[in-house]
Amino acid sequence: MVKKREIRAEETKKSILLAAGKLFSEQGYDIVSMREIAKEAKCSHTTIYIYFTNKEALLHQLSMPPLLELKEEMENTIHEKSLSPEKKLKSVSHEFIRFCLLNRTMYKVFFNAKASRVDETNPELDLNKLRIELFNLLSRVLQECLPIQSSDDRLLGYSRIYFFTIHGIVGTYHNSEESVQTIMKRLGSTFDDAIEVLLFGFKEKIQIGSEGK
């Protein structure tokens, strides 16, 4: 009897998470209410609070596990000693783009819902701490490709431009009917070219800045 209750509880929790993900992706995190999520999950608005204290708890549960997997994948690439810095940058860029396209319906929820600034030092939400860690990983591998110190204030600006570029690529193909595999195979080399052009521009800008001192 106890086991049946546990199974039923897990099924209810899963239904709530699926309902929240569906509504967040369709309507946006800010608009959806806990009552609407409960209705979509076919449970009472009081039952939902047994499993999740608020919308932030749902956002956390939906977003943290996949983003942690992405972080681990990126860290493994960054620690790969056989790769040059530019190869690492291209590889983690592909990993980031692929992740976002594999999670097209939840992409904006994962990265935008309740988001803080990437340079915030002490964000309140654990989810924002993880988002900033992901940004910092990208910034770190970018810095390794440039003649610039990690303490240089310009690095944050360059990292943001790089981040904008990656998100721009994802946004371009967010609604594409092509599979992720097809997109990456067809355009992977173009994505690499975009990274190379960015690096060339950053290096030129750094060089010009050095000559002007």
Backbone bond lengths (Angstrom), bond angles and torsions (degrees), N, CA, C in turn:
res aa  C-N    CA-C-N  psi(-1)  N-CA   C-N-CA  omega(-1)  CA-C   N-CA-C  phi
1 M - - - 1.470 - - 1.528 111.43 -
2 V 1.338 114.84 -42.63 1.460 119.93 179.22 1.523 110.05 -63.04
3 K 1.336 116.07 -42.26 1.458 120.62 -179.07 1.525 110.89 -62.89
4 K 1.336 116.84 -38.82 1.461 120.69 178.70 1.527 111.00 -63.44
5 R 1.326 116.12 -39.52 1.458 120.39 178.26 1.524 110.83 -65.50
6 E 1.347 115.30 -39.70 1.461 119.63 179.20 1.531 110.94 -65.42
7 I 1.333 115.86 -41.49 1.465 120.32 178.22 1.518 110.38 -63.81
8 R 1.322 116.54 -43.71 1.459 121.32 179.54 1.528 110.99 -63.58
9 A 1.339 115.63 -39.02 1.464 120.28 179.34 1.531 110.45 -65.24
10 E 1.333 117.10 -41.91 1.461 120.81 178.78 1.523 111.04 -65.52
11 E 1.330 116.20 -37.87 1.466 120.45 178.41 1.525 110.54 -65.80
12 T 1.328 116.27 -40.21 1.471 120.36 178.00 1.517 110.38 -64.50
13 K 1.321 115.94 -44.98 1.464 120.44 179.28 1.521 111.09 -60.55
14 K 1.326 115.77 -43.02 1.460 120.39 179.06 1.525 110.90 -63.40
15 S 1.330 116.78 -41.77 1.465 121.40 179.29 1.526 110.99 -62.33
16 I 1.327 116.61 -39.12 1.463 121.43 179.20 1.519 110.15 -65.61
17 L 1.329 117.19 -43.96 1.461 121.07 179.50 1.528 111.36 -64.17
18 L 1.322 116.60 -42.59 1.464 120.45 178.10 1.525 110.88 -62.94
19 A 1.329 115.77 -41.66 1.461 120.48 179.35 1.525 110.81 -65.14
20 A 1.335 116.47 -43.12 1.461 120.70 179.72 1.524 110.68 -63.24
21 G 1.320 116.97 -45.85 1.459 120.66 178.94 1.518 111.67 -59.87
22 K 1.323 116.76 -43.05 1.464 121.58 179.96 1.532 110.65 -62.51
23 L 1.312 117.02 -48.69 1.460 120.76 -177.12 1.531 112.23 -70.74
24 F 1.339 116.78 -39.65 1.463 119.98 177.91 1.529 110.42 -60.09
25 S 1.337 116.32 -43.85 1.460 120.11 -176.67 1.519 111.74 -72.06
26 E 1.319 117.52 -32.34 1.463 120.86 -177.53 1.525 112.92 -83.22
27 Q 1.331 117.03 -39.42 1.458 120.65 -171.68 1.532 114.12 -112.82
28 G 1.315 116.55 -19.04 1.454 120.70 -175.57 1.514 111.14 101.06
29 Y 1.303 115.51 142.93 1.466 121.32 -175.65 1.523 112.22 -59.03
30 D 1.314 117.71 -45.04 1.462 120.79 -173.05 1.518 113.39 -65.55
31 I 1.327 117.11 -31.13 1.461 121.00 -174.02 1.525 112.67 -79.77
32 V 1.309 116.89 -36.10 1.472 121.48 -172.97 1.526 111.27 -72.08
33 S 1.320 115.96 139.24 1.460 121.50 178.02 1.528 110.58 -105.57
34 M 1.314 116.02 160.76 1.468 121.10 176.69 1.532 110.28 -61.77
35 R 1.314 116.99 -35.91 1.464 120.56 178.84 1.531 110.90 -63.37
36 E 1.338 116.56 -40.53 1.469 120.27 178.73 1.525 110.99 -66.70
37 I 1.323 116.31 -37.87 1.465 120.17 178.07 1.526 110.19 -64.65
38 A 1.324 116.78 -43.23 1.462 121.14 178.44 1.523 110.59 -60.62
39 K 1.319 116.42 -42.48 1.469 120.37 179.31 1.518 111.04 -62.58
40 E 1.344 116.43 -43.98 1.468 120.96 178.96 1.522 111.06 -63.86
41 A 1.330 116.12 -35.44 1.472 121.10 -179.41 1.523 112.48 -82.73
42 K 1.352 115.84 -4.24 1.460 121.75 -179.89 1.534 112.22 62.24
43 C 1.315 114.84 43.01 1.456 120.07 173.37 1.529 108.15 -133.44
44 S 1.302 117.80 166.85 1.460 120.44 -178.84 1.530 110.37 -74.02
45 H 1.341 115.74 157.27 1.466 118.95 -179.57 1.526 111.68 -70.39
46 T 1.334 117.48 -13.58 1.466 119.95 174.24 1.534 110.57 -86.20
47 T 1.323 116.33 -33.64 1.472 120.42 -179.93 1.515 111.57 -62.35
48 I 1.318 117.41 -38.50 1.466 120.72 -175.92 1.523 111.66 -59.23
49 Y 1.351 116.29 -32.07 1.469 120.18 -177.95 1.535 112.62 -76.63
50 I 1.310 116.63 -11.54 1.467 119.66 174.28 1.530 109.59 -68.24
51 Y 1.335 115.60 -31.94 1.460 121.33 -174.44 1.534 113.01 -102.61
52 F 1.331 116.82 -30.67 1.461 120.11 -176.80 1.528 109.13 -139.49
53 T 1.309 116.17 126.43 1.470 120.06 -175.15 1.524 112.80 -69.56
54 N 1.343 116.80 -30.41 1.459 120.50 -178.73 1.531 109.57 -165.41
55 K 1.331 115.85 -176.62 1.468 120.27 -179.51 1.520 112.07 -64.97
56 E 1.313 116.49 -34.24 1.465 119.39 179.20 1.527 111.69 -61.18
57 A 1.336 115.99 -36.70 1.470 120.17 177.95 1.525 110.24 -64.78
58 L 1.321 116.41 -38.00 1.468 120.45 177.12 1.525 110.67 -67.34
59 L 1.321 116.40 -44.56 1.461 121.00 177.92 1.520 110.99 -59.04
60 H 1.321 115.99 -42.84 1.463 121.85 178.78 1.527 110.61 -60.41
61 Q 1.328 116.67 -49.00 1.460 121.03 -176.41 1.517 111.96 -66.23
62 L 1.319 116.33 -34.90 1.461 120.42 -179.75 1.535 112.31 -74.58
63 S 1.322 116.69 -36.20 1.462 120.88 -168.84 1.522 115.32 -96.82
64 M 1.321 117.52 -36.90 1.456 120.07 -172.77 1.534 114.20 -61.31
65 P 1.336 119.94 -50.23 1.480 118.87 -176.79 1.531 113.89 -57.56
66 P 1.350 119.92 -49.63 1.469 117.97 179.62 1.522 113.49 -66.04
67 L 1.334 117.52 -36.68 1.460 119.37 179.34 1.522 111.90 -69.07
68 L 1.325 116.79 -33.29 1.469 120.20 175.24 1.528 110.63 -65.64
69 E 1.322 116.88 -37.10 1.465 120.48 176.64 1.525 110.59 -64.93
70 L 1.335 115.81 -41.61 1.465 119.77 177.39 1.522 110.37 -62.25
71 K 1.315 116.83 -43.82 1.462 120.96 179.59 1.532 110.69 -59.53
72 E 1.320 116.99 -44.08 1.467 120.54 -179.89 1.525 110.99 -63.31
73 E 1.319 116.65 -41.80 1.464 120.70 178.99 1.529 110.82 -62.37
74 M 1.331 115.86 -44.30 1.463 119.79 179.45 1.519 111.88 -65.63
75 E 1.325 116.57 -41.13 1.467 120.39 179.08 1.524 110.92 -62.63
76 N 1.315 116.95 -39.63 1.467 120.31 178.70 1.529 110.71 -61.22
77 T 1.317 116.04 -40.30 1.466 120.43 178.59 1.520 111.04 -67.33
78 I 1.323 116.42 -44.81 1.462 121.31 -178.35 1.531 111.49 -62.60
79 H 1.320 116.85 -32.81 1.469 120.95 -178.90 1.527 112.73 -86.01
80 E 1.328 117.11 -0.03 1.461 120.93 179.92 1.530 109.56 -74.55
81 K 1.315 116.78 108.68 1.463 121.89 -173.71 1.519 113.64 -70.77
82 S 1.323 117.16 -20.39 1.465 119.30 -177.36 1.527 112.75 -78.74
83 L 1.317 117.31 -10.14 1.457 121.18 -177.84 1.526 111.40 -96.41
84 S 1.315 116.17 140.32 1.461 120.96 173.45 1.527 108.54 -73.70
85 P 1.332 118.02 161.88 1.468 119.96 178.35 1.532 113.34 -54.10
86 E 1.341 116.98 -42.68 1.468 119.26 -178.75 1.523 111.19 -67.98
87 K 1.332 117.32 -36.43 1.467 120.75 176.33 1.531 109.99 -64.54
88 K 1.327 116.48 -40.20 1.459 120.35 177.78 1.524 110.72 -62.25
89 L 1.332 115.53 -43.89 1.461 119.89 -179.04 1.529 110.83 -61.96
90 K 1.314 116.28 -44.47 1.462 119.63 179.19 1.529 110.58 -65.89
91 S 1.325 116.71 -39.45 1.466 120.16 -178.81 1.521 112.12 -66.14
92 V 1.338 117.19 -46.93 1.471 118.55 -179.68 1.528 110.27 -68.72
93 S 1.329 117.36 -29.83 1.463 119.99 175.61 1.523 110.12 -63.99
94 H 1.322 116.63 -45.00 1.469 120.93 177.56 1.526 110.41 -62.23
95 E 1.316 116.27 -41.67 1.472 119.53 179.71 1.522 111.34 -62.41
96 F 1.322 115.53 -42.20 1.462 120.41 -179.73 1.530 110.30 -66.02
97 I 1.314 116.86 -47.11 1.473 121.20 -179.98 1.522 110.12 -61.96
98 R 1.333 116.48 -46.22 1.469 120.67 -179.17 1.526 110.77 -60.74
99 F 1.320 116.75 -43.60 1.468 120.77 179.08 1.528 110.57 -58.49
100 C 1.321 116.14 -47.59 1.465 120.07 -177.47 1.529 111.57 -64.31
101 L 1.320 117.11 -39.48 1.462 120.17 -179.39 1.528 111.66 -73.98
102 L 1.320 116.87 -29.33 1.471 119.62 174.76 1.524 111.40 -70.74
103 N 1.327 115.62 -22.99 1.471 121.27 -179.25 1.529 109.93 -117.76
104 R 1.326 116.17 47.72 1.472 121.05 -172.97 1.525 112.63 -57.08
105 T 1.334 116.75 -41.65 1.459 118.74 -175.62 1.524 112.05 -70.63
106 M 1.344 117.10 -26.89 1.459 121.11 -176.00 1.522 113.31 -108.21
107 Y 1.317 117.05 -2.01 1.472 121.72 -175.45 1.530 112.74 -51.72
108 K 1.323 116.72 -50.28 1.462 119.73 -177.49 1.527 111.40 -68.10
109 V 1.314 116.44 -33.11 1.470 120.31 177.24 1.523 109.60 -65.96
110 F 1.328 116.70 -46.96 1.465 121.42 -178.49 1.530 112.00 -57.20
111 F 1.329 116.97 -39.80 1.463 119.66 -171.31 1.527 115.37 -107.95
112 N 1.319 117.92 -20.14 1.466 119.31 -172.99 1.523 115.41 -111.36
113 A 1.314 118.50 -30.29 1.463 120.34 -175.43 1.532 110.58 -65.02
114 K 1.333 116.35 124.12 1.473 122.87 179.77 1.527 112.40 57.04
115 A 1.332 117.16 28.88 1.473 120.89 -175.01 1.523 111.73 -73.77
116 S 1.319 115.55 146.46 1.465 122.52 174.23 1.522 108.48 -105.15
117 R 1.316 117.21 177.40 1.463 121.88 174.64 1.523 110.09 -67.70
118 V 1.334 115.92 148.90 1.463 119.50 -178.15 1.520 112.28 -70.92
119 D 1.333 117.00 -17.51 1.466 119.85 179.94 1.528 112.09 -103.66
120 E 1.330 116.95 12.51 1.464 119.13 177.12 1.525 109.08 -68.92
121 T 1.314 116.70 132.68 1.463 120.72 -173.25 1.530 114.05 -82.76
122 N 1.313 117.15 -29.39 1.454 119.17 -176.65 1.526 111.05 -142.47
123 P 1.348 117.28 70.26 1.462 119.53 -178.66 1.529 111.58 -66.29
124 E 1.308 115.24 149.03 1.460 119.87 -177.03 1.524 112.48 -72.09
125 L 1.330 117.03 -42.34 1.458 121.01 -175.71 1.528 111.50 -84.29
126 D 1.330 116.41 137.83 1.463 120.85 174.74 1.521 110.42 -60.39
127 L 1.323 116.56 -33.66 1.458 120.36 179.06 1.526 110.88 -61.48
128 N 1.321 117.16 -41.57 1.460 119.50 178.46 1.524 111.95 -69.67
129 K 1.320 117.09 -31.87 1.457 119.88 174.48 1.521 109.80 -61.42
130 L 1.335 116.20 -42.14 1.461 120.58 179.66 1.527 110.70 -68.08
131 R 1.319 117.30 -42.02 1.465 119.96 177.30 1.524 111.18 -58.45
132 I 1.318 116.44 -41.98 1.465 120.76 179.73 1.526 110.31 -67.63
133 E 1.324 117.12 -36.62 1.465 120.62 176.53 1.528 110.49 -61.85
134 L 1.321 116.90 -40.12 1.464 120.70 177.95 1.526 110.30 -64.87
135 F 1.325 116.37 -43.80 1.468 120.25 177.15 1.523 110.28 -60.96
136 N 1.323 116.69 -42.56 1.465 120.68 -178.92 1.522 112.22 -66.27
137 L 1.327 117.31 -32.03 1.461 120.02 175.61 1.527 109.91 -64.51
138 L 1.328 116.07 -44.57 1.463 119.95 177.66 1.526 110.87 -63.37
139 S 1.327 115.79 -41.56 1.464 120.63 179.49 1.531 110.78 -63.86
140 R 1.312 115.53 -38.94 1.465 120.29 -178.38 1.529 111.74 -63.92
141 V 1.336 116.55 -45.76 1.460 118.78 -178.50 1.524 110.46 -72.97
142 L 1.334 117.62 -29.34 1.464 120.29 173.72 1.517 110.12 -64.45
143 Q 1.315 117.50 -45.10 1.461 122.17 -179.20 1.522 111.63 -59.15
144 E 1.329 116.65 -35.32 1.460 120.48 179.93 1.529 112.21 -66.16
145 C 1.339 116.03 -19.27 1.465 120.46 -179.69 1.528 112.35 -90.80
146 L 1.327 116.48 -7.80 1.457 120.44 -172.48 1.526 112.33 -118.53
147 P 1.325 117.26 151.76 1.476 120.93 175.17 1.529 109.98 -80.99
148 I 1.315 114.94 66.72 1.454 120.85 -174.86 1.530 108.64 -148.91
149 Q 1.308 116.78 145.91 1.459 121.29 -179.63 1.526 110.32 -85.40
150 S 1.310 115.87 152.75 1.467 120.06 -179.97 1.520 111.94 -64.11
151 S 1.329 116.51 -22.32 1.464 120.94 179.79 1.532 113.03 -84.20
152 D 1.323 117.16 -7.21 1.461 121.63 -177.68 1.530 109.46 -70.65
153 D 1.321 116.97 129.04 1.461 121.66 -178.75 1.526 112.96 -60.85
154 R 1.319 117.37 -25.45 1.468 120.76 -178.77 1.520 112.28 -67.23
155 L 1.331 116.54 -24.02 1.464 119.96 -176.43 1.525 111.48 -60.73
156 L 1.320 117.56 -39.77 1.465 120.57 179.42 1.527 110.45 -60.52
157 G 1.330 116.38 -43.71 1.461 119.84 178.86 1.516 112.24 -63.39
158 Y 1.322 116.91 -45.10 1.464 120.72 179.00 1.536 110.69 -64.21
159 S 1.326 116.16 -38.63 1.469 120.29 179.59 1.520 110.70 -64.92
160 R 1.320 115.95 -38.34 1.469 119.32 177.69 1.530 110.66 -64.75
161 I 1.328 116.56 -43.23 1.469 119.72 179.12 1.529 110.19 -60.98
162 Y 1.314 116.79 -43.42 1.465 122.03 176.98 1.519 110.47 -61.53
163 F 1.331 117.18 -43.37 1.453 122.96 179.45 1.532 110.32 -63.73
164 F 1.330 116.65 -42.28 1.466 120.95 177.52 1.529 110.23 -59.67
165 T 1.335 115.51 -40.79 1.464 120.47 -178.65 1.521 111.13 -62.79
166 I 1.321 116.61 -46.45 1.466 120.47 -179.95 1.528 110.72 -62.16
167 H 1.327 115.87 -45.89 1.467 119.29 179.68 1.533 111.04 -66.56
168 G 1.328 116.56 -30.95 1.455 119.76 175.82 1.519 111.63 -64.46
169 I 1.321 116.31 -40.88 1.472 120.81 176.66 1.524 109.78 -61.69
170 V 1.331 116.44 -46.97 1.465 120.65 -179.75 1.529 110.23 -61.41
171 G 1.344 116.25 -44.34 1.455 119.81 -179.62 1.515 112.81 -62.38
172 T 1.329 117.14 -34.22 1.459 121.60 -179.99 1.527 111.29 -63.02
173 Y 1.336 116.40 -37.36 1.467 120.28 -175.15 1.531 112.62 -109.80
174 H 1.323 115.38 13.24 1.463 120.70 -177.92 1.531 112.27 -58.56
175 N 1.337 116.35 -38.46 1.472 120.88 -177.52 1.527 112.88 -105.00
176 S 1.309 116.23 11.82 1.462 119.69 -179.50 1.528 110.86 -67.99
177 E 1.328 115.48 145.29 1.474 120.38 176.80 1.527 111.53 -86.19
178 E 1.327 116.77 -6.64 1.464 119.86 177.53 1.526 110.19 -69.37
179 S 1.314 116.47 149.65 1.455 120.28 175.72 1.525 109.37 -72.24
180 V 1.318 115.63 160.21 1.466 120.30 178.11 1.521 110.05 -59.89
181 Q 1.335 115.95 -42.28 1.464 120.34 -179.14 1.523 111.31 -59.93
182 T 1.334 115.95 -42.20 1.463 120.10 -179.62 1.524 111.36 -66.32
183 I 1.324 115.78 -43.86 1.472 120.01 179.91 1.522 110.51 -61.58
184 M 1.337 116.46 -47.02 1.455 119.76 -177.51 1.529 111.55 -66.56
185 K 1.323 116.98 -36.65 1.460 120.01 179.27 1.526 110.95 -70.58
186 R 1.316 116.72 -41.00 1.462 121.84 -176.57 1.512 112.20 -74.68
187 L 1.331 116.92 -35.01 1.465 119.81 -170.05 1.532 114.63 -121.23
188 G 1.331 117.01 2.85 1.460 119.87 -178.68 1.515 112.99 -54.92
189 S 1.330 116.48 -42.21 1.469 119.61 -179.45 1.530 111.00 -68.31
190 T 1.335 116.78 -31.97 1.467 120.56 176.87 1.527 110.46 -68.38
191 F 1.318 116.09 -39.18 1.464 119.86 176.21 1.529 109.95 -61.65
192 D 1.332 115.78 -40.41 1.470 119.81 177.74 1.522 110.87 -63.12
193 D 1.348 116.05 -41.25 1.465 119.82 177.82 1.525 110.94 -60.30
194 A 1.321 116.29 -39.68 1.464 120.39 179.37 1.524 110.76 -61.45
195 I 1.332 116.31 -40.80 1.462 120.95 178.33 1.525 110.27 -65.43
196 E 1.341 116.53 -42.84 1.458 120.49 179.93 1.533 111.23 -62.81
197 V 1.324 116.65 -41.19 1.465 120.52 179.61 1.527 110.21 -64.63
198 L 1.333 116.50 -41.79 1.457 120.21 177.22 1.523 110.80 -60.40
199 L 1.319 116.59 -47.90 1.462 120.22 -179.69 1.517 111.34 -61.01
200 F 1.335 116.41 -42.70 1.468 120.08 178.48 1.528 110.07 -59.24
201 G 1.330 116.46 -45.48 1.457 120.27 -179.88 1.518 112.69 -64.11
202 F 1.337 116.13 -42.07 1.464 119.91 178.98 1.530 110.65 -62.72
203 K 1.327 115.96 -44.29 1.464 120.24 -178.71 1.524 111.06 -64.32
204 E 1.331 116.03 -40.38 1.468 119.95 177.62 1.527 110.66 -62.82
205 K 1.314 116.08 -43.30 1.456 121.07 -179.23 1.528 110.75 -64.30
206 I 1.336 116.06 -40.69 1.465 120.14 178.14 1.527 110.52 -65.24
207 Q 1.351 115.66 -41.69 1.463 120.32 179.00 1.520 112.25 -62.42
208 I 1.340 115.32 -45.40 1.467 119.67 178.92 1.514 110.83 -62.14
209 G 1.339 116.05 -39.22 1.449 120.47 178.26 1.511 111.99 -64.19
210 S 1.334 115.97 -37.62 1.472 120.48 179.71 1.520 110.85 -69.63
211 E 1.330 116.96 -37.49 1.475 120.26 -179.49 1.516 111.23 -70.53
212 G 1.347 116.11 -26.95 1.440 118.86 -177.43 1.520 113.87 -82.33
213 K 1.324 117.00 -6.10 1.474 120.25 -178.96 1.524 110.96 -79.69
